[in-house]
Amino acid sequence: MEQKQIKELLLSGGAGALAFQMGYLHVLTQYVGVEKLREYKIGGISAGSAVGAFFHVKNVLMEGQFKSYLINMKILIKYLLMYFLKSQECGQAVTENIQNIEYLDITENSNVRFPIDYWIWDEYWCDEMFARGQIAAQNDKDRLIKIFI
């Protein structure tokens, strides 16, 4: 069976992480370009879902490339688990020894301290986290270009 190449971005985090990811992805979009990012499916967990939805609504992503699930009911969790277990994408995602996956810790080249920076400490916190995200992406420029281009 021939495996389909799946490109995806998975975003995660909460509160302050939301603004950090937005700043990071803003710079990523400048480096890589919107057309290149449209090749990727995007997913989000927690506040990462909000970031993914924002980029989807702004048409950075193509139609049908973003799915968001809000789960707080056990029966729905079971349904979604069974749904994805039957799909090819889930099978590839949970296969051991995945050859074509690359993890990028976007906080690696930053001064962000999670989970402390999850909390919004004052009315300027989101602005600061957005700027920190931009700076982190600028520090990762070579890595981002290598991964995405």
MARGULO-228777 format. One line per field, with one value per atom (N, C-alpha, C): residue in one letter; z, y, x; residue number from 1. Coordinates in steps of 0.001 Angstrom, whole numbers. Layout:
REM residues N
rest	A/...;
z	Z/...;
y	Y/...;
x	X/...;
nr	NUM/...;
END
This chain:
REM residues 149
rest	M/M/M/E/E/E/Q/Q/Q/K/K/K/Q/Q/Q/I/I/I/K/K/K/E/E/E/L/L/L/L/L/L/L/L/L/S/S/S/G/G/G/G/G/G/A/A/A/G/G/G/A/A/A/L/L/L/A/A/A/F/F/F/Q/Q/Q/M/M/M/G/G/G/Y/Y/Y/L/L/L/H/H/H/V/V/V/L/L/L/T/T/T/Q/Q/Q/Y/Y/Y/V/V/V/G/G/G/V/V/V/E/E/E/K/K/K/L/L/L/R/R/R/E/E/E/Y/Y/Y/K/K/K/I/I/I/G/G/G/G/G/G/I/I/I/S/S/S/A/A/A/G/G/G/S/S/S/A/A/A/V/V/V/G/G/G/A/A/A/F/F/F/F/F/F/H/H/H/V/V/V/K/K/K/N/N/N/V/V/V/L/L/L/M/M/M/E/E/E/G/G/G/Q/Q/Q/F/F/F/K/K/K/S/S/S/Y/Y/Y/L/L/L/I/I/I/N/N/N/M/M/M/K/K/K/I/I/I/L/L/L/I/I/I/K/K/K/Y/Y/Y/L/L/L/L/L/L/M/M/M/Y/Y/Y/F/F/F/L/L/L/K/K/K/S/S/S/Q/Q/Q/E/E/E/C/C/C/G/G/G/Q/Q/Q/A/A/A/V/V/V/T/T/T/E/E/E/N/N/N/I/I/I/Q/Q/Q/N/N/N/I/I/I/E/E/E/Y/Y/Y/L/L/L/D/D/D/I/I/I/T/T/T/E/E/E/N/N/N/S/S/S/N/N/N/V/V/V/R/R/R/F/F/F/P/P/P/I/I/I/D/D/D/Y/Y/Y/W/W/W/I/I/I/W/W/W/D/D/D/E/E/E/Y/Y/Y/W/W/W/C/C/C/D/D/D/E/E/E/M/M/M/F/F/F/A/A/A/R/R/R/G/G/G/Q/Q/Q/I/I/I/A/A/A/A/A/A/Q/Q/Q/N/N/N/D/D/D/K/K/K/D/D/D/R/R/R/L/L/L/I/I/I/K/K/K/I/I/I/F/F/F/I/I/I;
z	0/0/0/-905/-1000/29/816/1833/1236/1560/1122/2026/1435/2214/2853/4167/4884/5535/5256/5901/6854/8114/9054/10109/10637/11762/12909/14079/15254/16288/16710/17666/19006/20085/21409/22363/23498/24521/24996/25978/26522/26914/26996/27469/26818/27547/27003/25798/25742/24606/23319/23424/22247/21547/22284/21697/21210/21948/21547/20194/20046/18783/17634/17911/16863/16370/17293/16900/16114/16569/15897/14482/14342/13030/12103/12681/11867/11140/11878/11276/10339/10726/9850/8498/8515/7275/6418/7060/6310/5667/6388/5871/4775/5006/4152/3080/3433/2497/2674/2380/2559/1646/410/-543/-47/526/1053/2247/3109/4283/3899/2737/2298/1971/1884/1643/2904/4046/5322/5843/6466/7279/8624/9342/10641/11684/12857/13954/15213/16173/17399/18621/19700/20992/21934/22729/23683/22916/23353/22688/21280/20985/19627/18626/19076/18194/17759/18664/18329/17302/17431/16469/15101/15085/13827/13167/13958/13417/12849/13526/13037/11659/11508/10220/9154/9557/8608/8130/9064/8722/7853/8099/7311/5955/5630/4347/4133/5229/5085/4679/5186/4866/3823/3051/2030/2671/1979/2464/2833/3987/4402/5045/5315/5873/7396/8015/9471/10076/11104/11832/13309/13976/15404/16136/17185/18001/19444/20015/21424/22155/23140/23794/25299/25853/27306/27695/26726/27000/26624/27546/27305/26098/25843/24699/23394/23347/22151/21962/23059/22974/22352/22816/22279/20792/20403/18995/18134/18567/17787/17706/18810/18817/17794/17789/16840/15406/15201/13863/13314/14136/13661/13602/14431/14347/13014/12413/11127/9945/10181/9062/8846/7633/7276/7988/8128/8749/10180/10922/12311/12353/11468/11427/11185/10284/10006/11174/11826/12916/14124/14376/15571/15266/14025/13659/14346/14850/15484/14430/14856/13992/12760/12958/11840/11268/9971/9318/8927/8684/8079/9016/10302/11254/11819/11986/12566/13648/14848/15959/16047/16249/16377/17669/18646/19908/19701/19541/19198/20377/21568/22717/22978/22184/22424/22389/21440/21295/21796/22942/23519/25024/25646/27107/27759/27030/27548/28542/29635/30666/30838/30192/30369/31493/32346/32258/32902/33482/34146/33177/31946/30968/30346/30769/30329/30866/32025/32695/32147/32028/31558/32800/32988/34224/34233/33095/33043/31643/31420/30137/28962/29236/28166/27897/28646/28571/27168/26519/25176/24183/24306/23428/23626/24893/25190/24651/24838/24360/22832/22162/20697/20239/20899/20553/20831/21942/22240/21173/20696/19621/18350/18024/16835/16974/18140/18373/18304/18881/18833/17391/16564/15154/14411/14735/14107/14494/15751/16197/15518/15077/14422/12900/12350/10901/10076/10369/9582/9688/10890/11083/10328/10377/9705/8194/7649/6206/5809/6629/6340/6369/7326/7473/6392/6122/5275/3801/3493/2082/1490;
y	-1181/0/1245/2131/3366/4366/4924/5890/7282/7972/9350/10262/11187/12135/13158/13227/14167/15219/16472/17572/18219/18364/19013/19782/20806/21582/21341/20990/20797/21823/22646/23717/23363/23750/23442/24573/24632/25616/26350/27203/27941/29354/30219/31608/32351/32581/33316/32623/31296/30543/30931/31324/31715/32899/33935/35118/34793/33951/33545/32835/31886/31153/32078/33045/33980/34787/35267/36006/35134/33897/32961/32665/32373/32040/33254/34442/35660/35745/35516/35559/34364/33179/32008/32292/32952/33300/34233/35151/36054/35298/34331/33574/32594/31883/30758/31159/32047/32468/31682/32334/31747/30540/30621/29521/28234/28316/27123/26564/27431/26962/26308/26647/26028/24547/24079/22659/21829/22474/21785/21742/20618/20569/21149/21686/22265/21721/21460/20977/21716/21717/22436/21749/21862/21349/22540/22659/23754/25081/26040/27346/27260/26215/26025/25935/25472/25419/26816/27769/29145/29719/29415/29902/29287/27980/27304/27861/28110/28653/30051/30854/32204/32145/31293/31185/30613/29759/29198/30286/31063/32119/33188/33453/34456/33900/32699/32046/31741/31606/31135/29665/28962/27549/27383/26331/26072/25453/25506/24958/23487/23112/21716/21279/22202/21840/21981/22405/22583/21952/21149/20560/20821/21282/21563/20769/20091/19332/19826/20155/20514/19311/18824/17588/17799/17548/17459/16361/15546/14437/13131/12172/10913/10164/10229/9504/10085/11398/12034/11661/11583/11167/9778/8861/7502/7515/8289/8378/8883/9960/10519/9544/8861/7880/6782/6253/5202/5729/6955/7552/7630/8132/8304/6989/6020/4718/4039/4359/3766/4523/5691/6488/6219/6401/6168/7161/8411/9419/9045/8552/8181/7012/6050/4898/5313/6252/6725/7537/8278/9148/8353/7187/6427/5258/5122/4058/4291/3210/3337/3652/4309/4628/5427/6484/7340/7969/7850/8302/9775/10316/11654/12690/12619/13583/14439/15685/16594/17409/17409/18171/19496/20548/21877/22490/22612/23258/24757/25454/26874/27738/27158/27928/27691/26829/26460/27662/28543/29720/30982/30858/32010/32026/33091/33184/32873/32184/31856/30708/30821/29787/29282/28169/27566/26551/26393/26933/28305/28888/30188/31230/31217/32210/31887/30808/30537/31594/32117/33031/34436/35115/36501/37386/38008/38717/40154/40802/42164/42434/43646/43942/43998/44025/44066/42696/41694/40378/39773/39879/39301/39999/41312/42034/41531/41349/40867/39455/38586/37209/37158/38003/38078/38466/39480/39927/38827/38112/37005/35916/35664/34687/35121/36403/36925/36782/37124/37035/35582/34668/33244/32749/33152/32737/33344/34586/35207/34452/33997/33200/31831/31343/30034/30124/31270/31489/30364/30006/28967/27629/27285/26024/26035/27134/27227/27103/27767/27692/26268/25622/24238/23296/23477/22592/22841/24087/24406/24653/24935/25246/24200;
x	842/0/887/620/1386/880/1809/1412/1356/283/98/924/1647/2440/1513/1504/651/1544/1269/1972/995/1377/472/1241/602/1101/143/657/-176/243/-687/-418/-1039/-381/-900/-535/-1216/-890/-2115/-1938/-3067/-2685/-3651/-3534/-2375/-1282/-149/457/334/860/152/-1083/-1865/-1204/-889/-260/1150/1875/3221/3182/2246/2120/1729/867/457/1662/2487/3686/4653/4824/5725/5238/3946/3397/3351/3244/3298/4640/5715/7048/7248/6754/6848/6198/5047/4351/5205/5931/6807/7967/8543/9681/9273/8184/7805/6803/5905/4865/3578/2488/1163/974/1435/1227/1873/3061/3735/2975/2467/1725/406/-122/-1375/-1208/13/263/41/-104/-189/-1619/-1967/-3173/-2772/-3725/-3398/-4357/-3847/-4667/-4288/-5173/-4884/-5437/-4712/-5136/-5170/-6218/-6349/-6346/-5536/-5522/-4963/-4217/-3728/-4858/-6023/-7194/-7603/-7507/-7872/-6904/-5622/-4637/-4909/-5150/-5452/-6695/-7718/-8971/-8754/-7948/-7659/-7006/-5999/-5320/-6240/-7170/-8133/-9099/-9634/-10589/-9926/-8660/-7929/-7489/-7959/-7665/-6189/-5429/-4059/-4104/-5108/-5276/-6358/-6253/-7262/-8499/-9593/-10863/-10685/-11221/-11183/-9880/-8980/-7688/-7641/-8715/-8704/-9943/-9734/-10853/-10624/-11632/-11532/-12601/-12215/-13155/-13069/-14196/-14267/-14843/-14128/-14542/-14630/-15797/-15914/-16895/-17286/-18200/-17510/-17503/-16798/-17334/-18633/-19183/-18651/-18464/-17924/-16457/-15721/-14322/-14235/-15078/-15069/-15425/-16408/-16810/-15655/-15006/-13901/-12734/-12446/-11372/-11648/-12871/-13228/-13187/-13627/-13620/-12197/-11280/-9915/-9143/-9506/-8848/-9128/-10264/-10630/-10026/-9471/-8959/-7472/-7034/-5641/-4719/-5155/-4305/-3950/-4927/-4658/-3688/-3892/-2996/-1566/-1365/-11/537/-334/115/583/9/372/1297/1725/2651/3989/4582/5894/6951/8005/9141/8745/8021/7640/8907/9078/10305/10279/9111/9044/8440/8773/8208/9342/9064/10037/9348/9927/9377/10108/9365/9952/9430/10305/9945/10117/9002/9093/9536/9634/10119/11606/12230/13624/14563/14393/15258/14562/13923/13221/13441/12983/13067/11724/10856/9530/9648/8930/8924/7499/7201/5889/5979/4990/3636/3442/4486/4331/3773/4257/3819/2468/1820/444/-509/-208/-1133/-990/-2101/-2088/-1992/-830/-537/-1056/-1121/-1649/-2190/-2659/-3313/-2336/-1039/-44/587/149/791/720/-414/-550/377/520/1448/2878/3247/4599/4811/3820/3951/3987/3220/3260/4670/5239/6595/7615/7458/8373/8276/7066/6883/7590/7479/8164/9679/10194/11640/12103/11319/11677/11737/10778/10778/11966/12308/13476/14750/14821/15962/15999/14846/14726/14743/15089/14949/15581/16816/17489/16763/16340/15601/14285/13554/12254/12403/13378/13597/13983/14817/15221/14017/13124/11968/10932/10612/9465/9800/11037/11353/12273;
nr	1/1/1/2/2/2/3/3/3/4/4/4/5/5/5/6/6/6/7/7/7/8/8/8/9/9/9/10/10/10/11/11/11/12/12/12/13/13/13/14/14/14/15/15/15/16/16/16/17/17/17/18/18/18/19/19/19/20/20/20/21/21/21/22/22/22/23/23/23/24/24/24/25/25/25/26/26/26/27/27/27/28/28/28/29/29/29/30/30/30/31/31/31/32/32/32/33/33/33/34/34/34/35/35/35/36/36/36/37/37/37/38/38/38/39/39/39/40/40/40/41/41/41/42/42/42/43/43/43/44/44/44/45/45/45/46/46/46/47/47/47/48/48/48/49/49/49/50/50/50/51/51/51/52/52/52/53/53/53/54/54/54/55/55/55/56/56/56/57/57/57/58/58/58/59/59/59/60/60/60/61/61/61/62/62/62/63/63/63/64/64/64/65/65/65/66/66/66/67/67/67/68/68/68/69/69/69/70/70/70/71/71/71/72/72/72/73/73/73/74/74/74/75/75/75/76/76/76/77/77/77/78/78/78/79/79/79/80/80/80/81/81/81/82/82/82/83/83/83/84/84/84/85/85/85/86/86/86/87/87/87/88/88/88/89/89/89/90/90/90/91/91/91/92/92/92/93/93/93/94/94/94/95/95/95/96/96/96/97/97/97/98/98/98/99/99/99/100/100/100/101/101/101/102/102/102/103/103/103/104/104/104/105/105/105/106/106/106/107/107/107/108/108/108/109/109/109/110/110/110/111/111/111/112/112/112/113/113/113/114/114/114/115/115/115/116/116/116/117/117/117/118/118/118/119/119/119/120/120/120/121/121/121/122/122/122/123/123/123/124/124/124/125/125/125/126/126/126/127/127/127/128/128/128/129/129/129/130/130/130/131/131/131/132/132/132/133/133/133/134/134/134/135/135/135/136/136/136/137/137/137/138/138/138/139/139/139/140/140/140/141/141/141/142/142/142/143/143/143/144/144/144/145/145/145/146/146/146/147/147/147/148/148/148/149/149/149;
END
